[in-house]
Amino acid sequence: MALRRILAVVTNQATYGTNPHRTGLWIAELVHFHAGVRRAGFEVDLVSPAGGHVPLDPRSTRWADKLVREYMSDRAFMSSLDRTTKAADIDPARYAAIFYTGGHGVMWDFPSNTALQQVAREIYENGGVVSSVCHGACGLLNIALSDGTPLVDGRTVTGFSTAEERVATVKKRVPFLLEDELRKRGAHYVRNTIPMTPFATADGRLVTGQNPYSTKAVTAKVVETLHQV
């Protein structure tokens, strides 16, 4: 595929719905994907459902590794998180792939955003890659292809598991269980036996990773898949 740009989707949601407990983007998922695909020669643009500011999950910044700390010290990168493009303003024809990042905030603003769904559908039907990591798979739930078939129907996918919601101690705060919702839409949901360990899977041009620790693995599969299309 000649296109060399990838769209990374980030959340605008700063809390667990009406619960004041703070959430947002799990920043390592964006950083490690961003760094990995740029090393492979791709450029990355940021998009969010509403455009503008992207809140960061405070736990993700406390647990930042060296690369994440370097990105957080980069003024240009951090500034880009305050001025993301609104999904409705995106031209899908410019992109080889779309990548949905996670953080619990996405559970509120990814599934219902029809503009994001349209962008992903067009990228996919143009021969591109649709991908996600962790809760980013919430963005896949309501994508329908032009014939009305759910994108995930009959496909092997992964995403943050119910067991991992328990480990994260937020199971009672979330509006739904991602693992269950993927299955309801006909997906063949798979996960690693041990929670919070790296796991990624590719089903054709649909690439998914289970949890934050899976970002490098899913990035490698996205790049590999792009080189095949």
C-alpha positions in Angstrom: 0.0 0.0 0.0 1.4 3.4 -1.1 -0.2 5.4 1.7 2.2 6.1 4.6 -0.1 7.8 7.2 -1.8 6.1 10.1 -4.7 7.5 12.1 -4.4 7.0 15.9 -7.7 7.4 17.8 -7.7 8.9 21.3 -10.5 9.6 23.8 -11.9 12.9 25.0 -13.5 11.3 28.1 -11.9 12.3 31.4 -14.1 10.4 33.9 -16.0 7.1 34.3 -19.2 8.5 33.0 -20.9 10.6 35.7 -18.6 9.0 38.3 -15.9 11.6 39.1 -13.1 9.0 39.2 -10.6 10.1 36.6 -9.6 8.2 33.5 -8.6 9.1 29.9 -6.0 8.0 27.4 -3.6 5.3 28.6 -0.6 7.2 27.2 1.8 4.3 26.8 -0.5 2.7 24.3 -0.2 5.8 22.1 3.5 6.4 22.7 4.7 2.9 21.9 2.5 2.6 18.8 3.6 6.1 17.6 7.3 5.3 18.1 7.0 1.8 16.5 5.2 2.8 13.3 7.4 5.9 12.9 10.4 3.7 13.0 8.8 1.7 10.2 8.4 4.8 8.1 4.8 5.8 8.8 3.5 9.2 9.9 0.8 9.4 12.6 -2.1 11.8 12.9 -4.3 12.1 16.0 -8.1 12.0 15.9 -10.7 12.0 18.7 -14.5 11.8 18.7 -15.0 15.5 19.6 -11.6 16.9 18.6 -9.4 19.1 20.8 -8.1 18.1 24.3 -7.2 14.5 25.3 -7.2 13.8 29.0 -4.6 11.4 30.3 -5.4 8.6 32.8 -3.4 9.6 35.9 -2.4 6.0 36.6 -0.8 5.8 33.1 1.4 8.8 33.8 2.4 7.5 37.2 3.5 4.2 35.7 5.3 5.8 32.7 8.4 4.0 31.4 11.4 5.8 29.9 10.0 6.2 26.4 6.7 7.6 27.7 8.6 10.1 29.9 10.6 11.2 26.9 7.4 11.8 24.9 5.8 13.6 27.9 8.8 15.9 27.9 8.3 16.7 24.2 6.3 19.9 24.0 5.3 19.4 20.4 3.9 15.9 21.1 2.1 17.0 24.3 0.7 20.0 22.4 -0.8 17.7 19.8 -2.9 16.1 22.5 -4.6 19.4 23.1 -5.6 19.9 19.4 -6.6 16.6 18.0 -8.7 16.5 14.8 -12.4 15.9 15.2 -13.5 12.5 13.7 -16.0 14.2 11.4 -13.2 16.2 9.7 -11.1 13.3 8.7 -10.6 12.2 5.1 -10.2 8.4 5.3 -8.6 8.2 1.8 -5.4 9.6 3.2 -4.8 6.7 5.6 -3.3 3.2 5.4 -4.6 2.2 8.8 -6.5 3.3 11.9 -5.5 2.4 15.4 -7.7 2.7 18.4 -5.9 3.4 21.7 -7.3 2.6 25.0 -7.8 3.8 28.5 -11.2 3.4 30.2 -12.5 6.7 28.8 -13.0 5.2 25.4 -15.8 3.1 26.7 -18.0 6.2 26.7 -17.0 8.0 23.5 -15.8 5.4 21.0 -18.8 3.0 20.5 -21.4 5.7 19.7 -19.3 7.9 17.4 -20.7 7.3 13.9 -18.0 9.5 12.3 -15.3 7.3 13.6 -17.2 4.2 12.4 -17.4 5.7 8.9 -13.7 6.5 8.8 -12.7 3.0 9.9 -15.1 1.4 7.4 -13.8 3.4 4.5 -10.1 2.7 5.5 -10.9 -1.0 5.7 -12.9 -1.2 2.5 -10.1 0.8 0.7 -7.7 -2.1 1.6 -6.3 -0.7 4.8 -5.8 -2.0 8.3 -8.2 -1.5 11.3 -6.5 -2.1 14.6 -6.8 -1.6 18.4 -5.2 -2.2 21.7 -6.8 -2.8 25.1 -10.1 -0.9 25.5 -9.5 0.6 22.1 -11.5 -2.4 20.8 -14.6 -0.5 22.0 -14.2 1.4 18.8 -14.7 -1.8 16.8 -18.0 -2.7 18.4 -20.3 -0.8 16.1 -18.4 -0.7 12.8 -20.5 -2.1 10.1 -19.3 -2.8 6.5 -21.2 -1.4 3.5 -23.3 -4.6 3.4 -24.3 -4.1 7.0 -22.1 -6.9 8.4 -20.4 -6.0 11.7 -16.7 -5.8 11.1 -15.9 -8.2 14.0 -18.6 -10.8 13.1 -16.8 -14.1 12.7 -13.4 -12.6 13.2 -10.8 -13.5 15.8 -10.2 -10.5 18.1 -8.9 -9.6 21.5 -9.2 -6.7 24.0 -9.2 -5.9 27.7 -10.7 -9.0 29.4 -13.2 -9.3 32.2 -10.5 -10.8 34.4 -8.4 -7.8 33.8 -11.2 -5.4 34.7 -11.2 -7.3 38.1 -7.4 -6.9 38.4 -7.7 -3.2 37.7 -10.4 -3.0 40.4 -12.8 -1.0 38.2 -15.3 -3.7 37.1 -18.1 -2.0 38.9 -17.4 1.4 37.3 -17.5 0.3 33.6 -20.7 0.6 31.5 -20.2 -2.8 29.9 -17.7 -5.7 29.7 -15.8 -5.5 26.4 -15.2 -9.2 26.2 -19.0 -9.8 26.4 -19.8 -7.1 23.9 -17.4 -8.4 21.3 -18.9 -11.9 21.6 -22.4 -10.4 21.3 -21.4 -9.0 17.9 -20.2 -12.4 16.6 -16.5 -12.1 17.3 -14.4 -15.0 18.3 -12.8 -13.4 21.4 -9.4 -14.8 22.5 -7.1 -13.8 25.3 -3.9 -14.8 27.0 -4.3 -17.2 29.9 -2.4 -14.9 32.3 -4.0 -11.4 32.7 -1.9 -8.3 32.0 0.6 -10.1 29.8 1.3 -9.3 26.2 -1.0 -10.8 23.6 -2.0 -9.7 20.0 -3.7 -11.3 17.1 -4.2 -10.6 13.4 -7.2 -11.8 11.4 -6.5 -10.5 8.0 -6.5 -6.7 8.1 -8.0 -6.6 11.5 -5.3 -6.5 14.2 -6.0 -6.3 18.0 -4.1 -6.4 21.3 -5.4 -7.4 24.6 -4.0 -4.9 27.2 -1.5 -2.0 27.6 1.4 -4.5 27.7 0.4 -5.7 24.2 1.0 -2.4 22.4 4.4 -3.4 21.0 3.1 -6.7 19.8 0.1 -5.2 18.1 2.3 -2.5 16.5 4.6 -5.1 15.0 1.5 -7.0 13.6 0.1 -3.7 12.1 3.4 -3.0 10.4 3.7 -6.5 9.2 0.1 -6.5 7.8 0.7 -3.2 6.1 3.7 -4.6 4.3 1.5 -7.4 3.0 -1.3 -5.2 1.5 
